């Protein structure tokens, strides 16, 4: 049985591809007056902004304009030069819909609101920018939001759009039927979105919840993000470079420089097959284990592109596939089979001692405590992590810690909302947020 069909709630026929009838409608944003902030800057923050300050509603919360980016993040930002874009709204307690929502442009250095514009119907915005334009979808419309002033233009297509992205020159629209198995990608311009080429991808299951950026551009190639599969394509021609799908499945991915490394389960629909490979964008196998592996590389930033790759606690030479070292086993087993981070010549994992990437030997003095959790943000030559009480920046080469910042101090009175924070690295700092409050720290 098709692995995607087993996951589907219901299967529907794929849409017949139609040409795009393009109509642009301009929308004027509201230039915001300076806010009368009810909360001061949090201790340890460069600036702080409450969602209630933006909407003037005590029940307002942030929402990620990208969608489910790397899991169930409750809020998020898109970095657009000197502007950060987020979404603010109020959850309707009866329908659970996010109502009264606004896209908001913030001065990245001060947190001052530069503009707001209605986010009604707008979703799945891309982190890639076309000049100053942030691209989103709204049903069958491509929506372009000018991040400089918040003005909006809508471009009708006649498609059911999943995602819109850009390589900085052209736009790329992904469309099809929710719970269908044929997805189409079109390349063109805002005024003619399929003028370059169109590509149909079979067995590309999307599902009811879209995972945020569904098309990314790495090393001059386009990389899709379906539920369990990936297509790598040439943005200039639409030619498929690699297709990782049935009977295999993509379980994790990480960007390393100009390449993407995929954790690829082999014959996933066969419950008695247990082999996992780590492969590059062109399908070259870099390492193999006879096990079912779901390991995430949260940060993949070694000193050199061709430095060892990790898979299930094993380090492989990517040029030969030869195993270089394997993690030591203790009473808890190997501590490097779940989330790990690679920074410079060091391997980091929550609750485990830092290891040298090339030898597997300890990388920090024995007197330095392991990190409590695996870091997910790299900024200013440090890895940043939250252990639910403090946010700490750590030198990955030595383990030395900077002065921690209190999570409670950043969030203040959460009024029953989540005390868990999300971290996002931006050019000038690290964004720390929960549903109600956004901070930038350095």
N, C-alpha and C positions, 0 to 999 in steps of 0.2 A: 504494500500500500504506500502511496506517496506520503512522505513524511509530513509535508505541509497540509495534506488533506486530513491527517490525523489531528492536526492542531486546529483546524478551522472550526468555527462555530457553525457556519453554513457556507456552502459553496454557491457562488453565482457565476453566471457566464461573463466572460471578459467582454469589455466594451469594444465595439468596433471603432477603430481609429478614425477620427474626423479631423478635417482641416480647421485651423483656428481662425475664427472671426474676431478680429481684435478691435476693441473699443476702449478708449482711455477716458476716464472721468477723474477730474482733479478734485481734491478735498483740501480745504485750508485748515491748518492746525491752529490751535490756540496758543499764542505766545503768553507764557505764564508770568504773573506778577511775582515778585520775591515772596517766598513763603514765610509766614509767621510760625516758626518752628516751635512746637510744644516741648521738644526734648533737646537738651544740649548734646554736643559731641560726646560720645561715649569714651570712658577712660581707655587710653591706648589706641584710639582711632584717629585717623586724619580728618574724617568727617563721617557723619551719621545722618541717615534719613529714615523716617518712619513712613510706612505706607499711608497711615492716617493723615499725615501732613500733606500728602499729595492730593488725596480725594476729599479731605475734610470730613472723613467718616471714620469713626473709631473702630469699625469692624473691617476696614480695608486691609487687604493682604497683597503680597507680591506673588506673581506667577511668572514662570519662565516663558518668554516669547518663543523660544526654540521648541518647546515641547519636552517630551521625556528624553532629556539629553543623554545622561549616563546613569539612568535609574530614575527613581521617583523624587527628583529634586523639586522642592516646593517653590523655588524662585530662581531667578538667574538674570544674567545681563549679557548683552551683545556689545562688544567693544567696537566703536567706530571712531578711531582717532581720538580726538579730545572729548568725545561724547560717549556715554554709556546709555544704552537703551534697555529699559525693563518694562514690565507690564504690571499694572495695579488695578485691583477691582474688589468687588464684594461678592462672597459666595452666597447665593440664594439658599436659605436653609430648607426650603420645600423642594426645589428642583435640583439642588446641588450644582446648578450652573453658575459660572463665573460672570456676574452681571456688572453693569456700570464700569466696564473695564476700559482703561486708557493705556495707550503706549506713551511712555514718558522718556524724554531725552534729558540726561543729567550731565552737567559739567563734571568731567572725570576728576578734576583736581579739587573741586569744592563741594560737589554734591548738589549744587543749585539746579533747580528745575529750569531748563531752557525752553521746553515746549511740551505740550500734551496733545494727543489726538485720539479720537475714538478707536478702540480696538475691536469694536463689535464685528463679529464674523471673521476676524483676522486670526490666523493660526500658523504654526509651523514655519516661523521665520528662520532664515538661514544666517549662520554666523559669517558667511562669505559676503562681501560687499561688491557692488557694481559702482565704483566711484564712491559717492556718498549715499548710494541707494541701498537700503536693506530690503531684501526680497522675501515676501511671505505669500501665503495662499489664502483664498477665501472662496470656498466652493469651486467654481469653475474659473475664477479670476486670479490672475497674477497681480499681486499688490506690491507696489514699490513705495517705500517710505523714505523720504529724504531725511537723513539723520541730522542734517544741519538745521532744519527748521520744522520738521515734522509733517510737511505737506505730503499728501497721499495721492497716488494715481492708480486706477484700477484698469486692468487690461483683460477683457473677456476672451475666453478660449473655446468654450464648449466642451471642455474636458473636466473630469473629476480629478482634481489635482491633489497629489500626495505631498509633493515637495518641490521647491524651486531653489536653484543654486546658481552660482556664477563662478567662472574662473577669472573674473576681472574684465573680461572682454565680451563674452557671449553669456546668454542665460540658458539654463538647462531645466526643463520641466519634466517631472515624473508624474505620470497619471495612469489610471486604470480603474478597476472595480475593487472596492473593499471586499476582502475575502475571496477575491478572484486570484487567478494564477498566471495571468498575462499582464505584464506591466510594460508601459511604453515610456521611453525617454526621448525628448525632443530637444534639439539645439537650434537656437536662433537669437532673435532680438526681442525686446519688449513689444515692439509693434508687429513682429512676425515670428512667433516663438518656435516654429518648426521649419524655418527657412534654410537652415544648414543641413540637417539630417534628422531622421527618426529611427529609433531602434526598439524592437520588440524583444522582451525578455520573458521566457517561459519559466514556469515553476518558481516564480518570484512572489512568495507569499508575504503580504503586508500585514494583515490582521486589523483589528479594530483600533488599536492604539499605535499611532505613528511615532517612531523613535527619534524625532528631532531631525538633525542633519542627515538626510537620506542620500545625499550626493556630496562627496568631498573631493578635493583636488590635491593630489600629493605627487610630487616628482613629475609633473606634466601629464599625469593620467587622472581619469575620473574613477572614483571608487564608490559603489553603491552600498547601501546598508539595508538589506531586507531582514526578515525575521531570523532566518537561519542560513542565508546564502549571500553571496557577494558577486557582483560582476565588475570587472575592471575594464574600462574602455578608453579608446583614444578620443579625446575631446574634439580633435580636428575633423575626424571622419565618422565617428560612431562605431568603428570596428571594435569587436570584442577582443581584448588581450587575454583575459582569464575569466573563467566562470566556475566558481566554487559553489556547488549545489548538490542536489540529489545524485547519488545516494549519500554524499558527504554533507557536513554542516559546519558552518563557521560559528564557533563558540565564543571567541574573543578576538580582539584586534588591538594593535597599538601602532602609532606612527613613530617611526624611527628615521629622522632626517628626511630624505627624499623617497622613502619606501614605507610600505605598510606590512607589518608582520601579522599573520593570521594563525590562530589556534584552530586547526581544522580536524574535526572528528571524521574518521573514515567509516563509511557504511553505518551511519547513525540509526537507520531504521532497523538494523539487525541487532537485537538485544544481546547477541552473543559475540559480537565483534568489538574488540577493545584496542583500537590503535588511534593514536593522535599524532599529527604532524604539526610543526610550525613551518609555514611557507611564506615566501615573499609575494609581491603583487603579480609576478609573472608565473607563479605556481612552482617555483623551485623549492624543493624540500630542504630545509635547513637543519632539521633535527626530528627524531622520531622516538616515541615511547609506546610500549604495548600496554596502554592504560587509557581509561576514559578521563579526559582532563578538561577542566573549565577555568584554567588559570588566567587571570588578568594581569597585564603589565600596566600598572597605573601611570608610571612615568617611564618612558623608554628613551633615555638621553645619555648613552655611553659616550666616551671620549671620541671614538671612531665609529663610523657607520658599520664596518665589518667586524666589530667586537663581538664576543660570544652572545648567543641568544639563550634564553632560559625556557625550559619546558618541564613542568612537574618536578622541580628541584634538581634538574640536570642542566649543565651548561654545554652547549655545542658550538663547535667552530662552524660558522655559517658557510664557509667556502668549501668544506669537505663533508659536513654532517657528522664529523667525528665527535664523540662525547669527550669533553675535557675533564670534567669533574662532576661528582654527584654529591648532594648534600648528605651530611652525617645524620644517622638515625638516632633518636633518643627514645625515652619512654613514651613520648607523644608522637613519634614518627618524624618525618621530615617537616620542618617548619616553613618550607619555601614552596609549597605546592598550591597555595591559594594566591591572594594578591601579593605581588612584589613590585618594587620600583628599582630601576637601574639608573644611576646618576654617576657620570664619570666612570671610575673604575670600581664602584661599590654597588652591591646588591643589598636592598633594604626590604624588610618585611616586619609587620607588627608582631611584637613579642619574641623576635629572633635576633641574634647577634648579626651585625653587619658583616658581609663577606666580600672578599676581593673577587671581582668579576672573572678574573683570568685564572685564579688558582683555587678558589673556594675556601681559602684560609681566612681567619678573622681579619677584618679591616680596621677595627677600632681597638684601643686598649681595653683590656678585660675590666678595667674600673669604670668604663662608660656603659651606662644602662642601655639596653635595646629600646627601640621606639615602641610606644604602646600600641600604635596602629600603623598601617602602611600609608605613607604620604601619597597625596594625589596632586599636589601643586608644587611646581618648581618656579621660584622667583628670586631674583637678586642673589644667585649662587647658593640658595638655601632651599631645603624642602620644608613645606609647611603642612602642619597636621593639627587636628583637634582631637583631644581625648575626652571631650564632653565637659571638661572643666576649664581647660586652658588651650589656647592656640600657641603653638611653639614653632619657631623657625630654627632649623638644625643644619649645621654644616655637614654635608653628606660625607666628606672625606675624613672628618675627625670625630663627629658626633657631638661637638660642642653646641650648646643651646644658647640662643639669644634670650633676652628677658621675655618671659611669657606674657600673654594678654588674657585676662579673665573673660571667659565666655559669658558668665553672668553679668559682668560689667558692660559688655558689649550689647547684650540683649535687654538688660533692665527687666522690668516687670512684663513677662510674656503673656499675662492675662489668660493663661490656660492654653496658649499656643505652644508649638514645639520648642523645646529647649535645645534641640539638635540643630547645628549650623551646617551650611554648605560653604565650601571655599572655591573661589574662582580666581585664577591668576590673570591679571591685566597688566598693561604696560607699566603703570606707575604704582602698583601695589597688589594687595590681595583683597578681594571682595569677600566679606563675611556676612552671611544673611540667614535669617529664618523667614517665616511667613510675614512677619510684621516689621522687621527692621533690617536695614542695609547699612553696613559699615565698610569703610576702606581702611586697611592698616598697612603699615610698612615695617 
